Amino acid sequence: MMEQPMFSLADKTVVITGGGRGIGRGIARACARAGANVVITGRSPDPLLDTARELGALGVDHLVIPGDITSPGAIDEIVRKTEARFGAIDGWVNNAGSASAGDVGPMIDLDEGQWDRVVDLNLKWTFFAMQAAARAMVGRGGSIVNLSSRSGSMPCPPTAQYGAAKAGVDSLTATAATEWGHLGIRVNAIAPGVVLTETSQSMTNPSRRRRQIETVPLQRLGVVDDVGPLAVYLLSDESSWVSGTVIPVNGGSRIPIGLLTYLHHKNKDVEV
Ligand SMILES: NC(=O)c1ccc[n+]([C@@H]2O[C@H](COP(=O)([O-])OP(=O)(O)OC[C@H]3O[C@@H](n4cnc5c(N)ncnc54)[C@H](OP(=O)(O)O)[C@@H]3O)[C@@H](O)[C@H]2O)c1
């Protein structure tokens, strides 16, 4: 009998929120290469359909569930449709997140709307998606992977509320791993540094990009395919004794990039 390759997701069903674009798309692709049934969600139909075509070309069974994860009933719908199609959920990646350009600004000026948009998407709905995933996994176990950020454990100017939300995700990861371990449910988080996606590229400029690269010992920014393989590992049975961790993927960088940019602007006129 042929042995399974390591990190196989064959016969597993994995849900990836925000799976149409960016890091989520990279994770969907990596899960498909590992043989999973892949479910992708998100608001915009076109990127979801592009990703679905890619998943089809990789030969895996897949399902697209369009929708805004912050709208009432959206998470229940993901669970219901996934179970109806594939029977059960083995893995769930809470990837939908980010802060749009309009929600970035000095902490002293941030308003309630900017707080709510970012914290709701990145923290509140991650919490409820984790809860829904865990409820679906009771009795059989599973693996939940949250997308945190290096910003969750470092200063995060000029997007304080994003850093606070990701710090909250790290905390939820630790608590859920503790409360759900006896159910066979593992919970881990991935904390990327700067990964090139349409969103991250739209929020930077060449000089900022140069400063970002200078902080990375491996001398480049991340690409989405740097993150997918770690998600596959965390979703696979090979990580069956790994839970409650927040794993950095950042090219070895330990310098908070937002802080550097903040100091760069703040100190422009300071003579040294
Ligand atoms: N890129 C980085 O440098 C970086 C670094 C650290 C952490 N992260 C984290 O990694 C995750 C992915 O980031 P990314 O850079 O790949 O972001 P992205 O390119 O902006 O993609 C975000 C994904 O989430 C979906 N999404 C956003 N709001 C949603 C909503 N309300 N309902 C459903 N889906 C929604 C988007 O699809 P639609 O817009 O079509 O809904 C998209 O597929 C995020 O949690 C982010 O915080 C990213």
The ligand as an SDF file (V2000), in Angstrom:
LIG
                    3D

 48 52  0  0  0  0  0  0  0  0999 V2000
   -0.9230   41.0360    3.7270 N   0  0  0  0  0  0  0  0  0  0  0  0
   -0.2580   41.2650    4.8570 C   0  0  0  0  0  0  0  0  0  0  0  0
    0.8100   41.9240    4.8450 O   0  0  0  0  0  0  0  0  0  0  0  0
   -0.7700   40.7350    6.1740 C   0  0  0  0  0  0  0  0  0  0  0  0
    0.1030   40.7690    7.2620 C   0  0  0  0  0  0  0  0  0  0  0  0
   -0.3280   40.2840    8.4860 C   0  0  0  0  0  0  0  0  0  0  0  0
   -1.5930   39.7360    8.6040 C   0  0  0  0  0  0  0  0  0  0  0  0
   -2.4310   39.7040    7.5370 N   0  0  0  0  0  0  0  0  0  0  0  0
   -3.7630   39.1160    7.7370 C   0  0  0  0  0  0  0  0  0  0  0  0
   -3.9570   38.0630    6.7970 O   0  0  0  0  0  0  0  0  0  0  0  0
   -5.3300   38.0050    6.4040 C   0  0  0  0  0  0  0  0  0  0  0  0
   -5.4400   38.1390    4.8990 C   0  0  0  0  0  0  0  0  0  0  0  0
   -4.8690   39.3810    4.5310 O   0  0  0  0  0  0  0  0  0  0  0  0
   -4.6290   39.7990    3.0150 P   0  0  0  0  0  0  0  0  0  0  0  0
   -3.4950   40.7480    3.0200 O   0  0  0  0  0  0  0  0  0  0  0  0
   -4.6040   38.6180    2.1430 O   0  0  0  0  0  0  0  0  0  0  0  0
   -5.9460   40.6490    2.7790 O   0  0  0  0  0  0  0  0  0  0  0  0
   -6.7180   40.9580    1.4280 P   0  0  0  0  0  0  0  0  0  0  0  0
   -5.8450   40.7290    0.2610 O   0  0  0  0  0  0  0  0  0  0  0  0
   -7.3620   42.2750    1.6390 O   0  0  0  0  0  0  0  0  0  0  0  0
   -7.8190   39.8330    1.4410 O   0  0  0  0  0  0  0  0  0  0  0  0
   -8.7720   39.8010    2.4560 C   0  0  0  0  0  0  0  0  0  0  0  0
   -9.7450   38.7020    2.1260 C   0  0  0  0  0  0  0  0  0  0  0  0
  -10.7800   38.7560    3.0940 O   0  0  0  0  0  0  0  0  0  0  0  0
  -12.0260   38.9390    2.4200 C   0  0  0  0  0  0  0  0  0  0  0  0
  -12.8810   39.7850    3.2330 N   0  0  0  0  0  0  0  0  0  0  0  0
  -12.6400   41.0350    3.6920 C   0  0  0  0  0  0  0  0  0  0  0  0
  -13.6990   41.5070    4.3560 N   0  0  0  0  0  0  0  0  0  0  0  0
  -14.6330   40.5160    4.3220 C   0  0  0  0  0  0  0  0  0  0  0  0
  -15.9480   40.4050    4.8120 C   0  0  0  0  0  0  0  0  0  0  0  0
  -16.5370   41.4000    5.4900 N   0  0  0  0  0  0  0  0  0  0  0  0
  -16.6320   39.2570    4.5900 N   0  0  0  0  0  0  0  0  0  0  0  0
  -16.0530   38.2480    3.8930 C   0  0  0  0  0  0  0  0  0  0  0  0
  -14.8210   38.2950    3.4110 N   0  0  0  0  0  0  0  0  0  0  0  0
  -14.1180   39.4220    3.6070 C   0  0  0  0  0  0  0  0  0  0  0  0
  -11.6620   39.6010    1.0960 C   0  0  0  0  0  0  0  0  0  0  0  0
  -12.6040   39.3210    0.0770 O   0  0  0  0  0  0  0  0  0  0  0  0
  -13.7320   40.3900   -0.3260 P   0  0  0  0  0  0  0  0  0  0  0  0
  -13.1240   41.7530   -0.2230 O   0  0  0  0  0  0  0  0  0  0  0  0
  -14.1380   39.9980   -1.6960 O   0  0  0  0  0  0  0  0  0  0  0  0
  -14.8080   40.1590    0.6710 O   0  0  0  0  0  0  0  0  0  0  0  0
  -10.3620   38.8960    0.7670 C   0  0  0  0  0  0  0  0  0  0  0  0
  -10.5820   37.6460    0.1780 O   0  0  0  0  0  0  0  0  0  0  0  0
   -6.0290   39.1280    7.1680 C   0  0  0  0  0  0  0  0  0  0  0  0
   -6.6180   38.6050    8.3300 O   0  0  0  0  0  0  0  0  0  0  0  0
   -4.9130   40.0870    7.4900 C   0  0  0  0  0  0  0  0  0  0  0  0
   -5.2110   40.8670    8.6160 O   0  0  0  0  0  0  0  0  0  0  0  0
   -2.0430   40.1980    6.3150 C   0  0  0  0  0  0  0  0  0  0  0  0
  1  2  1  0
  2  3  2  0
  2  4  1  0
  4  5  1  0
  4 48  2  0
  5  6  2  0
  6  7  1  0
  7  8  2  0
  8  9  1  0
  8 48  1  0
  9 10  1  0
  9 46  1  0
 10 11  1  0
 11 12  1  0
 11 44  1  0
 12 13  1  0
 13 14  1  0
 14 15  2  0
 14 16  1  0
 14 17  1  0
 17 18  1  0
 18 19  2  0
 18 20  1  0
 18 21  1  0
 21 22  1  0
 22 23  1  0
 23 24  1  0
 23 42  1  0
 24 25  1  0
 25 26  1  0
 25 36  1  0
 26 27  1  0
 26 35  1  0
 27 28  2  0
 28 29  1  0
 29 30  1  0
 29 35  2  0
 30 31  1  0
 30 32  2  0
 32 33  1  0
 33 34  2  0
 34 35  1  0
 36 37  1  0
 36 42  1  0
 37 38  1  0
 38 39  2  0
 38 40  1  0
 38 41  1  0
 42 43  1  0
 44 45  1  0
 44 46  1  0
 46 47  1  0
M  CHG  2   8   1  16  -1
M  END
$$$$
